[in-house]
Amino acid sequence: MIKLNQHQRTLKIGALLASLLLSCSLQAAVLPDAQLKLKIPMAKAPTSRPMTVAYHPALMHYYVADGGLAPLGSEWEAPISKSQVHAFDAEGKYVNSANPGYDNRSIYYNANTANIETITYNISSAFGFAPNTGMYALEMTETGKIKDTSKEVMQFHKAFGDSFTMPSYDAENNRYFAKQTRSNIVRIVSIKEVEPIGEITLDIATAGAKTDDISDSFVAYTGSKGEELALLDLDHKSILLFDLSGKFIGRSALPDTIKLRAKNYYNGLGYANDMFFLYNENEGEFGTYHGYQVIK
C-alpha cells in the first residue's frame, strides 16, 4: 500500500472536492424549475396553428409563425399558403402581421446570414412535391416589421426525413436537428449533404418518458455545451435536456398552473433568445406564448 503524506492527502482531498464541485456545477446548468421570463400575447387569432418562435438580436424583435394551411392555388390565385407570421417587440408587444405565403413549420434566426428563416411543411418531399415548399429567408423593415416578401434559400431536401418535422438550427456548425415524428430519433442535417450527417437517439427512458409523452416533431437546439437539446415532456410538464450523444442530462419542471393541451404535442413550441417557448391557448383572447429559461 502506498502511504500519502499530509501534503499529498490535502492535494487529493482538494482534487476530490474540485471534482465534486465541477460535477455539481455541470448538473446545476439545468434549472430544476423553469423560470418564466417573457409573455407574448397573440394579438389576433392564429390563421391556422401557431408553430415556432424566432428572435432577431439586431432588430430586437420576436417572430411567431403560423402553419397548417397548405399553399393551394386556383385559376385566379397563386399557390400560396394563407398562414401568417407575426412580429412582436422585445417586450412581447404586437407590431404587425404579414403573409409571406408559406406553410411554416420552423422559424429561426440564422446568425450566418442575419436573416429570419422559415422551413415549411414537407421540406423533405416525403408527401410529394408542392409549390412554395422548402427553406426561405423572410424580409423585414429596418424597424423590425415583418413583410410579405421573402427569398428562397433552398427547395426540397430529403435528409430532413419526416414531412412534419420542425427543425432547429445550430448556426455555429451550420446544421439542423430534425426530430422524427412519434420517435426519439433526431436527424442531423447539413444542406450541403443529400443524406443526414448523423442521427441521435434521445435516451427518454432514463428521463422516465415514453414517445407518447414528448413533443411529436420538435426538439430545440439550445447552444449550451453539454445540454444542447431540449424536448418538451408534456405528460410530466417538464423540459428534458440532452447532450449531443442523446444522454439525458436533466429536467426543468414547468409550473403546475400552466395548462397544456394536446396541440402542444404538435405545435406551439420554440426556442429563441435562450428561452423555451410554449403556447398557452388558455391565456388571453387568442393565447399567449410563455418563454421559459431552463438553463443557467
Disulfide bonds with the S-S distance in Angstrom:
none
